[in-house]
Amino acid sequence: MWQEQLQITNPISIKKLFFKYEKEFVLEDINLEVKDKDFLTILGPNGGGKSTLLKLIFGINPLNQGDIKIFGNKIASEIPYIGYVPQNTNINLNFPISVIEVVMMGQNDIKKRFFGYKKEEKIKALEVLEKVNMKEFASSKISNLSGGQRQRVLIARALFCNPKILLLDEPTSNIDISGCEQIYQTLENLNKEITIVVISHDISVVLKHATKAVYINKRLTYHDLSKMKDDFKNMSPHVCEIELLEMLGKCKC
Ligand SMILES: Nc1ncnc2c1ncn2[C@@H]1O[C@H](COP(=O)(O)OP(=O)(O)OP(=O)(O)O)[C@@H](O)[C@H]1O
């Protein structure tokens, strides 16, 4: 049944969404269809509502008004098809945990986490580490990795349950330009199999890899980047990101 649903419905469908934490609306009249194998980036100013939208899609924030469907299903948190890499992942770097153990923490079944991992789970963890080019670090302590390497391990952890959609909230914050490029290259490779939705402030880098973009500042502006992709690939590294962001906020391409 799931296989049928996966084929006929969009991974994410949002209709007439309004959301507020307190009195003021943080998101207004959001409508969005994310199609199979889209690589969608969410851009916008600080406080514009990007993380709020991702948390609504993942079911962490409860819906106030409007509708979100994941593969046609209403309750996102019940669907085992979403991997989520949150903005601030609290991994205690002083805790002597290995990379492979961090990946296996992506196990949905809590009982398995406490009663040890099976050989197949270790094999699975190595497979997902290979997908993010981190297999050789499987036995390393997470504390010994660079910020960019650690972020790729967290992506592997989110991949552990074979998601069809991967949501990432600023995976490249505080990561240098080459680590940042490696992460987006990893996401581009993963995108051959799964739908990617990523919040980013690295506008010029992410636009080279994404196929669609939305600009969110309470309201949403949608951009299909496929026709512009070559322009972004050849973009000067000295492009003004603020101007680019303003342009995406105003234009409707
Ligand atoms: N738990 C919360 N309770 C009340 N207000 C919140 C909460 N989380 C976020 N907000 C407010 O909602 C608005 C949108 O916040 P959100 O974190 O979604 O923005 P963002 O676009 O992700 O910002 P940034 O780029 O800085 O991460 C902000 O005004 C923020 O202060």
The ligand as a Tripos MOL2 file, in Angstrom:
@<TRIPOS>MOLECULE
LIG
   31    33     1     0     0
SMALL
NO_CHARGES

@<TRIPOS>ATOM
      1 N1          9.1850   28.1230   20.2990 N.pl3     1 LIG1
      2 C1          8.9060   29.3780   19.9650 C.ar      1 LIG1
      3 N2          8.0640   30.1270   20.6930 N.ar      1 LIG1
      4 C2          7.7440   31.3950   20.3480 C.ar      1 LIG1
      5 N3          8.2420   32.0090   19.2450 N.ar      1 LIG1
      6 C3          9.0900   31.3140   18.4700 C.ar      1 LIG1
      7 C4          9.4720   29.9740   18.7940 C.ar      1 LIG1
      8 N4         10.3240   29.5210   17.8390 N.ar      1 LIG1
      9 C5         10.4820   30.5450   16.9670 C.ar      1 LIG1
     10 N5          9.7540   31.6130   17.3540 N.ar      1 LIG1
     11 C6          9.6290   32.8960   16.6290 C.3       1 LIG1
     12 O1          9.0870   32.6100   15.3340 O.3       1 LIG1
     13 C7          9.7000   33.4340   14.3470 C.3       1 LIG1
     14 C8         10.2780   32.5350   13.2610 C.3       1 LIG1
     15 O2         11.3610   31.7840   13.8470 O.3       1 LIG1
     16 P1         12.1530   30.6800   13.0220 P.3       1 LIG1
     17 O3         13.1340   30.0560   13.9520 O.co2     1 LIG1
     18 O4         11.2010   29.7950   12.3330 O.co2     1 LIG1
     19 O5         12.9010   31.5810   11.9290 O.3       1 LIG1
     20 P2         14.0890   31.2070   10.9620 P.3       1 LIG1
     21 O6         13.7170   31.7720    9.6270 O.co2     1 LIG1
     22 O7         14.3810   29.7590   11.0240 O.co2     1 LIG1
     23 O8         15.2760   32.0570   11.5730 O.3       1 LIG1
     24 P3         16.8840   31.8040   11.5910 P.3       1 LIG1
     25 O9         17.3580   31.9960   10.1800 O.co2     1 LIG1
     26 O10        17.3790   32.8770   12.4960 O.co2     1 LIG1
     27 O11        17.1390   30.4170   12.1210 O.co2     1 LIG1
     28 C9         10.7160   34.3070   15.0640 C.3       1 LIG1
     29 O12        10.1320   35.5490   15.3120 O.3       1 LIG1
     30 C10        10.9740   33.5480   16.3560 C.3       1 LIG1
     31 O13        11.3240   34.4340   17.3950 O.3       1 LIG1
@<TRIPOS>BOND
     1     1     2 1
     2     2     3 ar
     3     2     7 ar
     4     3     4 ar
     5     4     5 ar
     6     5     6 ar
     7     6     7 ar
     8     6    10 ar
     9     7     8 ar
    10     8     9 ar
    11     9    10 ar
    12    10    11 1
    13    11    12 1
    14    11    30 1
    15    12    13 1
    16    13    14 1
    17    13    28 1
    18    14    15 1
    19    15    16 1
    20    16    17 2
    21    16    18 1
    22    16    19 1
    23    19    20 1
    24    20    21 2
    25    20    22 1
    26    20    23 1
    27    23    24 1
    28    24    25 2
    29    24    26 1
    30    24    27 1
    31    28    29 1
    32    28    30 1
    33    30    31 1
@<TRIPOS>SUBSTRUCTURE
     1 LIG1         1 GROUP 0 **** ****
